[in-house]
Amino acid sequence: MNQRVTIRRALLSVSDKAGLLDLARALLAHGAELLSTGGTAAALREAGLPVKEVAEHTGVPEMLDGRVKTLVPSIHGGLLGRRDSEDHLAQMQRHGVAPIDLIAVNLYPFEATVAKGADFESCIENIDIGGPAMVRSAAKNFAAVTVLTDPAQYEAVIVELAAGGTTYDTRKTLAAAAYARTAAYDAAIAAWFAVQNGVAFPERFAIAGQLRQTLRYGENPHQQAAFYATTPRPGIATARQVQGKELSYNNLNDTDAAYECVAEFDGPAVVIVKHANPCGVAVADDLAIAWDRALACDPTSAFGGIVAVNRTLDESAAERIAKIFTEVVIAPDATEAAQAVFARKKNLRLLLTGGLPDPAAPGTAMKSVAGGLLLQTRDAGRITADELKVVTRVAPTPAQVADLLFAFCVAKHVKSNAIVYAKHGATVGIGAGQMSRVDSCRIAAWKAAEAAKEAGLAQPETVGSVVASDAFFPFADGLEAAIAAGATAVIQPGGSLRDPEVIQAADAAGIAMVFTGMRHFRH
C-alpha cells in the first residue's frame, strides 16, 4: 500500500522560515492552493507567491491577539475528514469544509524562549496551541494528509511532489515524527511548569530527546544504542567533533564522566578517565604540567583513556597528550596549533564544546530500573574550607586543606566505594568501585606503589599525601590502610557509629582528619 496523494490544498504556518519558499513553489507547481497565516503569509507574498489567508478561507477572523487562528471546524474538519468515507465527505460538503492535504507547521519556539531566560509571561505566550492541534489532526489522518514539522523534511516531499504526490510510507513516517515532536513539546512545557511551581518530582514525568547519533552498538556488540540530546548543558551534547573515528557508546559515557569532573576545578585542570572512573586528575599553572601530573598517577590505566581539560587546549599540552594512545580529548576549545598536533593522530577523536558545564547548576539524574526510572537531583554538592569540621587533635595545614578539598572533589566522581590519595593538587592513587572500603584503600595504595616503581621513585607518592573517602569509614581498618600507605590527613563525611574508633586511630597515628557532613556515593 503506497498510493500517492495529490496535494490540492496546503496550509503553511511556520516560525522557522528555512526552506519555506522552495516548498511553497513546489506545491504551486504541483497545482496546490496555499493557505497561510501572519508572518508566513507575509513572507510568501513578499516572494510574489499567491496565498490565501486562513481567515479568508474559514470566514472566521483571527482573534484574541492571535491566540485563535486555526482552531475552527473548517480547518480541523479539512484535516481529519476521511477521504475513504462517504459519510465524512458528505458532512464536509454539507458544512462547507474543504479538504486540506498537507500542512507545514513549526511550533512556537517555546524551548528556545525558556533557554534564553525569558520572563514568565513571554514563556506563556510562546506556548503554541493551534500548531500542535493541527499537527495532531493531520498526523491522525496520515492516510490522506501529509504533515511536515521540520524544514529538514521538505526536500523528500518536494521530490515526491514532482513524482505525482506523497506516498503512504512517507506520510506514515512523517506522522510518527509529528507525534514525537508534539510529545517533546508538551514534555518541555510540563517540565517548565514543574520548575515554576517548585516541584522537583511531578506526578507525571515526561522526558524528550533529540536523536544526535545512532551508535554502532552499546556497551557490548550485541546491544543496540543511540545518543539523544535533552538539554543544552555544555558537554558531549554540545560538542563538535573536529576529527577522529565515530564515537561509541562507551566513548560518550566516559567522555561525559571526564568533562563533568574537570569542570569542578577553577585552575587549569586535566582529568584522565577509564571505564567512567578518573585514573588521574591534576590542577596546575598550565595544562601541560597538569597533564604530566595526572598521567603520573596511573600511566598504565591512562593508555586508551579519555582526556578532558577545562581550558583552551594549547600546542604544548596537545604534544604531550599525543605521546600515548588516547581515545578522546574533550575541551572547551583548542588552538589551531593544538588541532594540527592531533591531526597527525587520525583515529583520535577531538571534541570541542564551546563551554564548560556548571557543576553547581541544578538538574536531574536518572537511571533505568525494571519497570521504571529512578530520578534524583544532580549531585551539585560542594564543600568549602569553612565547612570542614576538624575532629582530631591535629588540625590540617592550609596546604593540606587545599589537597583535602581537591581529593574530596575527585572522589565525588569516582565509583563507590571511592578512595583518593592526593598531593600538591594531583591524585597519586585512586581506588574505585570496590565492595569494601578497605579494599579501595589498599588498591589505591598498591597502584601508587606500582606507579612509583615505573617512575623510578624511591617511595610511593602516597607518602605524605592526603586521602579522601566518598563515604564514612565503617571501621578503623580502612583508615589504618591509608595511614600505612603514608597519608597524613583525611577527609570523609563522618556519621558512622564507629566514628570515635576511627578518630582514635587517627589520633594514635598523629594525623589530621576532617568531617564534611556530605556523602558522595556514585554507582
VENZIGI-V68166 format. One record per residue. N is the residue number from 1. PHI is phi in degrees with one decimal (* if undefined). OMEGA is omega in radians with two decimals (* if undefined). D_LAST is the distance of its C-alpha to the last C-alpha in Angstrom with 2 decimals. Layout:
# VENZIGI-V68166
<<N,PHI,OMEGA,D_LAST> <N,PHI,OMEGA,D_LAST>>
This chain:
# VENZIGI-V68166
<<1,*,-3.12,49.65> <2,-143.7,-3.09,49.56> <3,-63.5,3.09,52.45> <4,-80.5,3.10,52.82> <5,-110.6,3.07,53.28> <6,-76.2,-3.13,55.76> <7,-93.8,3.13,54.66> <8,-97.6,-3.13,57.61> <9,-146.1,-3.12,55.88> <10,-133.2,3.10,52.67> <11,-113.6,-3.11,51.04> <12,-115.5,3.14,49.29> <13,-148.5,-2.97,47.36> <14,-127.4,3.00,44.80> <15,-85.5,3.08,43.20> <16,-96.1,-3.05,42.30> <17,-85.7,-3.14,45.69> <18,-59.1,3.09,44.46> <19,74.8,-3.06,46.43> <20,-60.3,-3.05,48.36> <21,-66.5,3.09,51.82> <22,-62.8,3.12,51.31> <23,-64.6,-3.12,50.16> <24,-61.9,3.14,53.04> <25,-64.6,3.11,55.61> <26,-65.5,3.12,54.40> <27,-66.2,3.12,54.69> <28,-64.4,3.10,58.16> <29,-64.6,3.12,59.22> <30,-78.2,3.14,58.08> <31,97.7,-3.09,60.41> <32,-85.7,2.97,57.92> <33,-88.3,-3.12,58.66> <34,-104.6,2.99,56.12> <35,-110.2,3.14,55.02> <36,-160.3,-3.12,53.02> <37,-136.2,2.93,52.29> <38,41.7,-3.06,52.28> <39,-65.1,3.11,50.99> <40,-67.5,3.11,50.59> <41,-61.8,3.14,54.22> <42,-63.0,3.14,55.31> <43,-64.5,3.13,53.57> <44,-67.6,3.13,55.29> <45,-63.8,3.14,58.66> <46,-61.9,3.11,58.31> <47,-86.4,3.11,57.89> <48,79.4,-3.11,61.07> <49,-100.4,3.13,59.48> <50,-70.4,-3.12,60.93> <51,-151.0,3.10,58.63> <52,-109.1,3.08,59.23> <53,-65.2,3.13,57.51> <54,-58.2,-3.14,55.58> <55,-60.7,3.08,57.69> <56,-67.5,-3.14,60.81> <57,-68.1,-3.05,59.45> <58,-89.7,-3.04,58.44> <59,77.6,3.14,61.24> <60,-118.0,-3.09,58.73> <61,-71.1,3.00,58.29> <62,-62.5,-3.07,54.98> <63,-145.1,3.09,54.36> <64,55.4,3.13,52.18> <65,55.6,3.09,51.47> <66,86.7,3.14,50.25> <67,-68.7,3.12,47.84> <68,-120.3,3.09,50.00> <69,-128.8,-2.99,51.19> <70,-115.5,-3.10,50.26> <71,-83.1,-3.10,49.46> <72,-137.0,-3.09,52.76> <73,-59.2,-3.09,53.93> <74,-68.6,3.04,55.72> <75,-85.7,-3.06,52.44> <76,-73.1,3.02,50.17> <77,-66.6,3.11,52.99> <78,-66.7,3.12,53.55> <79,-88.4,-3.00,49.94> <80,-91.4,-3.09,49.47> <81,-62.0,-3.13,52.91> <82,-77.8,-3.11,52.88> <83,-76.3,3.13,55.33> <84,-98.4,3.14,55.88> <85,-114.4,3.12,56.94> <86,-62.4,3.14,60.61> <87,-64.4,3.11,59.91> <88,-61.8,-3.11,57.30> <89,-63.5,3.13,59.65> <90,-66.8,3.12,62.53> <91,-65.0,3.12,60.61> <92,-62.3,3.13,59.51> <93,-66.1,-3.09,63.13> <94,-65.0,-3.08,64.42> <95,-99.7,3.08,62.13> <96,68.5,-3.13,62.51> <97,-98.7,-3.14,58.92> <98,-90.6,3.12,58.70> <99,-62.3,3.00,55.92> <100,-117.0,-2.97,53.24> <101,-97.9,-3.14,51.94> <102,-151.8,2.97,49.31> <103,-129.7,2.98,47.25> <104,-123.8,-3.04,45.30> <105,-133.5,2.90,43.17> <106,-102.3,-3.11,40.57> <107,-75.3,3.06,39.06> <108,-50.9,-3.04,39.44> <109,-76.6,-3.10,36.81> <110,-62.3,-3.09,34.76> <111,-59.1,-3.14,31.41> <112,-67.1,3.12,33.19> <113,-64.0,3.10,35.01> <114,-65.1,-3.06,31.87> <115,-60.9,-3.12,30.22> <116,-86.9,3.05,33.27> <117,79.8,-3.12,33.09> <118,-66.0,-3.13,36.17> <119,-73.2,-3.04,37.45> <120,-57.1,-3.07,37.09> <121,-64.9,3.12,40.46> <122,-63.3,3.11,39.97> <123,-63.6,3.13,36.72> <124,-60.3,-3.10,38.54> <125,-69.5,3.09,41.44> <126,-96.0,2.96,39.20> <127,-86.2,-3.11,38.01> <128,-79.2,3.11,40.00> <129,-112.3,-3.10,41.67> <130,-64.1,-3.12,44.45> <131,-61.3,3.12,42.47> <132,-58.9,3.13,39.70> <133,-63.7,3.11,42.44> <134,-65.1,-3.13,44.49> <135,-60.1,-3.11,41.58> <136,-67.7,3.11,40.66> <137,-63.4,-3.12,44.33> <138,-64.0,-3.11,44.92> <139,-66.8,3.12,41.83> <140,-62.4,-3.10,42.86> <141,-101.7,-3.07,46.24> <142,-61.9,3.10,45.01> <143,-59.1,-3.11,47.71> <144,-125.0,-2.98,50.14> <145,-121.4,3.08,48.27> <146,-99.6,-3.10,46.30> <147,-121.1,-3.13,43.55> <148,-114.0,-3.12,42.30> <149,-122.6,-3.08,39.41> <150,-150.3,3.12,38.69> <151,-54.9,3.13,41.25> <152,-65.2,-3.13,39.52> <153,-86.7,-2.97,40.92> <154,-63.7,-2.99,44.50> <155,-59.5,-3.12,45.57> <156,-62.7,3.14,44.99> <157,-72.2,3.08,46.96> <158,-58.9,3.11,49.72> <159,-62.1,-3.13,50.13> <160,-69.6,3.08,50.44> <161,-60.3,3.14,52.93> <162,-65.0,3.14,55.11> <163,-92.0,3.06,55.06> <164,120.2,3.13,56.30> <165,150.1,-3.10,53.31> <166,-82.2,-3.12,49.65> <167,-90.7,3.13,48.50> <168,-59.6,-3.10,46.81> <169,-61.3,3.11,43.75> <170,-65.4,-3.13,43.36> <171,-62.6,3.13,43.85> <172,-66.2,3.10,41.28> <173,-62.6,3.14,38.69> <174,-66.6,3.10,39.52> <175,-64.6,3.11,39.29> <176,-62.2,3.12,35.71> <177,-64.3,-3.13,34.88> <178,-65.3,3.13,36.77> <179,-67.2,3.07,34.83> <180,-63.7,-3.14,31.51> <181,-67.0,-3.13,32.90> <182,-67.9,3.08,34.05> <183,-64.3,3.12,30.79> <184,-64.5,3.13,28.89> <185,-62.5,3.13,31.59> <186,-64.8,3.12,31.37> <187,-63.2,3.13,27.56> <188,-65.3,3.13,28.04> <189,-66.6,3.14,30.77> <190,-62.6,3.13,28.85> <191,-65.0,3.13,25.88> <192,-64.4,3.13,28.45> <193,-63.2,3.11,30.27> <194,-60.3,3.11,27.16> <195,-64.1,3.14,26.71> <196,-60.6,-3.12,30.45> <197,-91.1,3.13,30.33> <198,69.5,-3.11,27.44> <199,-106.4,-3.13,25.34> <200,-75.4,-3.07,21.59> <201,-131.4,-3.10,21.13> <202,-68.5,-3.12,24.44> <203,-58.6,3.04,25.81> <204,-120.4,-3.10,25.42> <205,-115.1,3.13,22.74> <206,-125.5,3.11,23.73> <207,-137.3,3.12,22.19> <208,-136.9,3.12,24.10> <209,-135.1,3.09,23.62> <210,-104.4,-3.12,26.16> <211,-60.0,3.09,25.99> <212,-100.7,-3.05,25.76> <213,-162.1,2.93,25.62> <214,-88.1,-3.00,25.84> <215,-93.2,-3.11,24.01> <216,-60.0,3.06,25.54> <217,-166.5,-3.10,22.67> <218,-89.5,3.12,18.93> <219,-58.8,3.14,16.52> <220,-130.4,-3.05,19.49> <221,-59.9,-3.12,23.19> <222,-85.2,3.14,23.64> <223,-106.8,3.05,21.25> <224,-86.5,-3.07,22.64> <225,-158.1,3.05,20.94> <226,-153.5,3.10,21.89> <227,-116.3,3.10,20.84> <228,-115.6,3.05,21.75> <229,-92.7,-3.10,22.24> <230,-117.9,-3.13,21.79> <231,-140.3,3.10,22.60> <232,-84.7,3.13,24.59> <233,-58.3,-3.12,21.84> <234,-57.4,-3.10,22.81> <235,152.9,-3.08,20.75> <236,-64.7,3.14,20.56> <237,-73.9,-3.12,22.10> <238,-106.2,-2.98,25.09> <239,-72.6,2.99,25.46> <240,-105.6,3.13,28.73> <241,-83.3,-3.08,28.66> <242,-78.3,-3.08,31.63> <243,-160.9,3.00,31.75> <244,102.1,-3.13,30.14> <245,-67.5,3.07,29.05> <246,-60.7,3.13,27.28> <247,-73.3,3.11,23.59> <248,-99.3,3.07,21.32> <249,-56.3,-3.12,18.09> <250,-66.4,3.06,16.26> <251,-57.5,-3.09,18.41> <252,-64.5,-3.13,17.47> <253,-62.9,-3.13,13.70> <254,-68.7,-3.13,14.09> <255,-65.4,3.08,16.86> <256,-61.4,3.13,15.05> <257,-60.6,-3.12,12.41> <258,-65.9,-3.05,15.53> <259,-72.7,3.09,17.62> <260,-64.8,3.13,15.41> <261,-69.6,-3.05,15.18> <262,-65.8,3.14,18.93> <263,-69.1,-3.12,19.94> <264,-69.4,-2.92,19.06> <265,-103.9,-3.11,22.13> <266,-80.3,-3.13,25.75> <267,-83.4,3.09,27.53> <268,-53.8,-3.03,27.57> <269,-139.5,3.05,24.21> <270,-130.1,3.05,22.80> <271,-124.5,3.04,19.24> <272,-112.4,-3.07,18.86> <273,-122.2,3.01,15.71> <274,-137.6,-3.11,15.27> <275,51.1,3.04,12.71> <276,69.0,3.09,10.61> <277,-115.7,3.01,10.85> <278,-61.8,3.02,13.88> <279,-116.8,3.05,16.57> <280,-172.2,-3.14,19.20> <281,-141.2,3.10,19.72> <282,-153.8,2.97,23.09> <283,-117.9,-3.10,25.32> <284,-157.9,-3.13,29.08> <285,-73.0,3.06,32.33> <286,-147.5,-3.04,31.88> <287,-67.3,-3.11,29.44> <288,-62.8,3.11,31.33> <289,-67.8,3.11,30.97> <290,-59.8,3.10,27.31> <291,-62.8,-3.12,26.79> <292,-57.5,-3.08,28.75> <293,-75.8,3.07,26.81> <294,-66.5,-3.14,23.34> <295,-62.7,-3.09,24.59> <296,-64.0,-3.12,26.03> <297,-62.2,-3.08,22.70> <298,-158.4,-3.07,21.89> <299,-63.3,3.12,24.51> <300,-66.6,-3.13,23.75> <301,-69.9,-3.11,20.18> <302,-66.4,3.14,21.46> <303,-63.0,-3.11,23.77> <304,76.3,-3.09,22.76> <305,-94.6,3.11,20.07> <306,-110.7,-3.13,19.52> <307,-116.6,3.08,21.38> <308,-123.8,3.07,21.09> <309,-129.3,-3.08,23.78> <310,-111.9,3.07,24.57> <311,-134.5,2.99,28.32> <312,-58.8,-3.09,30.84> <313,-71.6,-3.12,30.64> <314,-103.4,-3.06,33.96> <315,-63.1,-3.10,35.96> <316,-60.4,3.12,35.51> <317,-65.4,-3.14,31.71> <318,-61.0,3.13,31.93> <319,-59.8,-3.11,34.38> <320,-72.5,3.13,32.12> <321,-61.9,-3.06,29.01> <322,-68.8,-3.12,31.28> <323,-73.9,3.09,32.23> <324,-120.8,3.12,29.18> <325,-69.6,-3.14,27.66> <326,-130.0,-3.13,25.08> <327,-75.9,-3.03,23.58> <328,-141.3,2.93,23.10> <329,-121.6,3.13,24.25> <330,-124.8,-3.08,23.39> <331,-151.3,3.03,25.46> <332,-62.1,-3.14,27.10> <333,-162.9,3.10,30.36> <334,-149.0,3.09,32.28> <335,-68.6,3.10,35.92> <336,-61.0,3.13,38.26> <337,-65.5,3.11,38.71> <338,-65.1,3.12,34.99> <339,-63.5,3.12,34.88> <340,-65.8,3.09,37.94> <341,-62.7,-3.10,36.25> <342,-72.0,3.13,33.38> <343,-60.7,3.09,35.97> <344,-76.2,3.11,37.03> <345,-108.9,-2.93,33.62> <346,-63.0,-3.12,33.93> <347,-84.8,3.14,30.66> <348,-67.1,-3.14,28.56> <349,-94.4,3.09,26.95> <350,-109.8,-3.14,27.66> <351,-115.1,3.07,26.07> <352,-118.0,-2.96,27.64> <353,-99.6,-3.09,26.08> <354,84.2,3.14,28.82> <355,176.1,3.12,26.67> <356,-114.5,3.05,23.50> <357,-70.0,3.11,20.89> <358,-85.9,-3.09,21.31> <359,-65.9,-3.14,18.25> <360,-94.8,-3.09,19.86> <361,-70.2,3.07,20.57> <362,-69.5,3.14,19.49> <363,178.4,-3.11,17.57> <364,-122.8,3.03,15.37> <365,-110.6,-3.10,11.90> <366,-139.0,3.12,11.62> <367,-141.0,3.12,10.05> <368,-80.9,3.03,12.69> <369,-129.5,-3.11,13.23> <370,-57.6,3.07,16.58> <371,82.6,-3.12,19.23> <372,-177.7,-3.13,17.45> <373,-128.5,2.95,14.91> <374,-97.5,3.13,12.43> <375,-116.2,3.01,13.38> <376,-151.8,3.04,12.73> <377,-68.7,3.13,14.47> <378,-59.3,3.08,13.11> <379,-74.4,3.14,12.13> <380,-100.7,-3.10,15.67> <381,-68.3,3.10,16.25> <382,-138.1,-3.11,18.50> <383,-112.3,3.07,20.55> <384,-108.1,-3.12,24.16> <385,-60.3,-3.11,26.52> <386,-67.0,-3.10,28.41> <387,-90.5,-3.13,25.47> <388,-75.2,3.10,24.97> <389,-111.8,3.11,26.48> <390,-77.0,-3.05,28.25> <391,-116.0,-3.14,28.27> <392,-111.0,3.12,30.20> <393,-65.9,3.13,33.88> <394,-93.6,3.08,33.17> <395,-95.8,3.12,31.79> <396,-70.7,3.07,29.99> <397,-75.4,3.08,32.22> <398,-55.8,3.12,31.72> <399,-66.1,3.10,30.60> <400,-66.0,3.11,28.02> <401,-58.8,3.13,26.79> <402,-60.3,3.12,26.30> <403,-69.6,3.11,24.31> <404,-61.3,3.13,22.25> <405,-65.5,3.08,21.29> <406,-60.9,-3.10,20.59> <407,-62.9,-3.13,18.37> <408,-67.8,3.09,16.39> <409,-65.7,3.09,16.00> <410,-64.4,-3.10,14.71> <411,-58.5,3.09,12.24> <412,-58.6,-3.07,10.74> <413,-106.7,3.12,9.88> <414,-106.2,-3.13,8.78> <415,-62.5,-3.13,5.62> <416,-74.5,-0.12,6.10> <417,-71.7,-3.02,8.80> <418,-114.0,3.04,10.27> <419,-131.2,-3.12,14.04> <420,-131.4,2.98,16.18> <421,-92.3,-3.13,19.97> <422,-144.5,3.11,22.07> <423,-152.2,3.07,25.78> <424,54.1,3.05,27.91> <425,76.5,3.10,25.23> <426,-143.6,3.03,23.50> <427,-72.2,3.09,20.72> <428,-124.1,3.08,22.43> <429,-173.4,-3.12,19.70> <430,-130.1,3.05,15.91> <431,-116.3,-2.99,14.01> <432,-129.8,2.87,10.43> <433,67.4,-3.13,8.07> <434,-91.0,-3.12,10.79> <435,-73.4,3.07,11.30> <436,-121.2,-3.07,13.84> <437,-67.9,3.14,14.09> <438,-63.3,3.10,17.59> <439,-66.1,3.08,16.71> <440,-62.3,3.10,14.54> <441,-61.5,-3.09,17.68> <442,-70.6,-3.14,19.97> <443,-63.7,3.13,18.32> <444,-61.6,3.13,18.25> <445,-67.5,3.12,21.86> <446,-62.0,3.14,22.89> <447,-64.9,3.09,21.71> <448,-65.8,3.11,23.62> <449,-65.5,3.11,26.61> <450,-65.0,3.12,26.57> <451,-64.8,3.13,26.48> <452,-65.6,3.10,29.36> <453,-60.9,-3.12,31.36> <454,-63.1,-3.12,30.97> <455,-87.1,-3.14,32.09> <456,73.7,3.14,34.94> <457,-83.6,-3.13,33.98> <458,-72.1,-3.14,35.62> <459,-152.2,3.14,32.48> <460,-63.2,3.12,28.71> <461,-70.3,3.07,27.61> <462,-69.2,3.09,25.57> <463,-68.1,-3.10,29.01> <464,84.9,-3.12,29.55> <465,-88.4,2.91,26.00> <466,-110.7,-3.13,23.70> <467,-135.5,3.11,20.26> <468,-118.3,3.07,17.24> <469,-122.9,-3.08,14.59> <470,-70.2,3.10,11.57> <471,-139.5,-3.06,12.57> <472,-67.1,3.02,15.97> <473,-81.9,-3.11,17.65> <474,-72.0,3.09,18.39> <475,-139.0,3.13,21.37> <476,-76.5,-3.03,23.50> <477,-61.7,3.12,22.83> <478,-63.8,3.10,19.85> <479,-63.0,-3.14,22.01> <480,-62.5,3.07,24.96> <481,-65.1,3.11,23.26> <482,-67.4,3.10,22.62> <483,-63.7,3.13,26.25> <484,-63.4,3.12,27.47> <485,-77.2,3.08,25.86> <486,111.0,-3.13,27.91> <487,-66.3,-3.12,25.72> <488,-115.4,3.09,28.06> <489,-154.4,-3.01,25.85> <490,-133.1,3.00,22.50> <491,-126.3,-3.14,20.25> <492,-157.3,-3.10,17.82> <493,-66.5,-2.98,17.24> <494,75.6,3.11,19.58> <495,111.2,3.11,19.99> <496,-80.9,3.04,20.16> <497,-61.8,-3.11,23.26> <498,-100.4,3.07,24.05> <499,-52.8,3.13,23.98> <500,-59.2,3.12,27.76> <501,-65.4,-3.13,27.41> <502,-68.4,3.11,24.90> <503,-61.5,3.13,27.18> <504,-60.3,3.12,30.16> <505,-64.4,3.11,28.69> <506,-65.6,3.13,28.16> <507,-64.2,-3.14,31.70> <508,-63.1,3.14,33.13> <509,-87.9,3.12,31.83> <510,73.5,3.13,33.09> <511,-106.8,3.13,29.87> <512,-92.7,3.06,28.55> <513,-143.1,3.10,25.44> <514,-124.7,3.05,24.20> <515,-104.6,3.12,21.95> <516,-102.0,-3.04,20.15> <517,72.4,-3.14,19.51> <518,-131.0,3.14,16.23> <519,-99.5,3.14,12.72> <520,-131.0,3.03,9.90> <521,-57.5,3.04,6.65> <522,-145.1,-3.10,3.78> <523,-122.4,*,0.00>>
